[in-house]
Amino acid sequence: MTGSTIRRFALGGAITALVAVGASCGGGSGDGNDSAGSSGSAQADGEQIARSNGCAGCHGQDFGGAAGPSWIGLAGSDVELADGTTVVADDDYLTRAITDPSADVSAGYSLKMPANNLSADEVAAIVEYINTLADG
């Protein structure tokens, strides 16, 4: 194979992977039945909901970042947005970032987070989970 053929295969594979991740992210039904069940632990519920909806595909298997920003140390931190402004990653910001991903895009990330069908309870559980990762 030539170098350009190898690059085309690599690019094709990368595009296929991004499409697959984007299709899986936010795949919840929105009916509130996607939660982790009766574990009773908000941390476990939020992590389970995030994983089952494909969030780890972009935010990293340990949520330490990848194609999307890290969740570790995010809650309470200053976040620079693509428009040059800075916001505090409080519960309102985190909720808005999940429910309306195009509202406040983080600087330095060209891959846009897809819309999702998460219920308000699922979003709240994910935000609570992100809060548990605040201390890194």
C-alpha positions in Angstrom: 0.0 0.0 0.0 1.1 3.5 -0.6 1.3 6.2 2.0 -1.7 8.0 0.7 -3.8 4.8 0.7 -2.8 4.1 4.3 -3.8 7.7 5.3 -7.2 7.2 3.5 -7.8 4.0 5.5 -6.8 5.7 8.7 -9.0 8.7 8.0 -11.9 6.5 7.1 -11.5 4.5 10.3 -11.4 7.7 12.4 -14.5 9.1 10.7 -16.3 5.8 11.2 -15.4 5.8 14.9 -16.5 9.4 15.4 -19.9 8.6 13.7 -20.4 5.5 15.9 -19.6 7.4 19.1 -21.8 10.3 18.1 -24.7 8.0 17.4 -24.3 6.3 20.7 -23.9 9.5 22.8 -27.2 10.7 24.3 -29.1 7.6 23.3 -31.4 7.6 26.3 -35.1 7.1 25.7 -35.9 10.3 27.7 -38.6 8.4 29.6 -36.6 8.2 32.8 -36.2 4.5 32.6 -32.5 4.6 31.7 -31.3 5.0 35.3 -29.0 2.5 37.0 -31.9 1.0 39.0 -32.1 0.7 42.8 -28.4 1.2 43.8 -29.5 4.3 45.8 -26.1 5.9 45.2 -26.4 9.1 43.1 -22.7 8.7 42.1 -23.3 5.2 40.8 -26.5 6.2 39.1 -25.0 9.2 37.4 -22.0 7.2 36.3 -24.2 4.4 35.0 -26.4 6.8 33.1 -23.4 8.5 31.6 -21.8 5.3 30.5 -25.1 3.8 29.1 -25.6 6.9 27.0 -22.2 6.9 25.4 -20.7 9.9 27.3 -17.5 8.0 28.0 -17.0 7.6 24.3 -15.9 11.3 24.1 -15.2 12.2 27.7 -12.9 9.2 28.3 -13.4 5.8 29.9 -12.4 7.3 33.2 -14.1 10.6 32.3 -10.6 12.2 32.2 -11.1 13.7 28.8 -10.5 12.6 25.2 -12.4 14.1 22.2 -14.5 15.9 24.9 -13.5 17.8 28.0 -12.5 16.0 31.2 -15.1 15.7 34.0 -12.4 15.3 36.6 -12.0 18.6 38.4 -14.6 20.2 36.2 -17.3 21.0 38.8 -16.6 24.5 40.3 -13.8 25.3 37.9 -13.5 28.1 35.4 -14.3 27.0 31.9 -13.2 28.9 28.9 -15.8 28.9 26.1 -15.2 29.0 22.4 -16.4 32.6 22.3 -13.6 33.7 24.6 -15.7 34.1 27.7 -15.2 32.2 31.0 -18.0 30.6 33.1 -17.9 28.7 36.4 -18.9 25.0 36.0 -21.7 25.1 38.6 -24.8 23.0 38.5 -26.6 25.4 36.2 -23.7 25.4 33.7 -23.4 21.6 33.8 -27.1 21.1 33.3 -27.2 23.5 30.4 -24.1 21.9 28.8 -25.8 18.5 28.9 -29.3 19.6 27.9 -28.3 22.2 25.3 -24.8 21.2 24.1 -24.4 24.0 21.6 -25.2 26.7 24.2 -21.8 27.0 25.8 -19.1 25.2 23.7 -15.8 24.7 25.5 -12.7 26.2 23.9 -10.4 23.9 22.2 -12.9 21.2 21.2 -13.9 21.0 17.6 -16.1 17.9 17.9 -19.6 19.1 18.9 -21.5 17.2 21.6 -24.7 15.7 20.1 -28.2 16.5 21.4 -29.5 13.8 23.7 -32.8 12.5 25.1 -31.9 12.4 28.7 -34.7 13.1 31.3 -34.3 15.9 33.9 -33.7 13.2 36.5 -30.9 11.6 34.4 -29.3 15.0 33.8 -29.4 15.7 37.5 -27.8 12.4 38.3 -25.0 13.0 35.8 -24.4 16.5 37.2 -24.2 15.0 40.7 -21.7 12.4 39.5 -19.6 15.2 37.9 -19.7 17.0 41.2 -18.2 13.9 42.9 -15.2 14.2 40.5 -14.5 17.8 41.5 -11.5 17.0 43.6 -9.9 14.8 40.9 
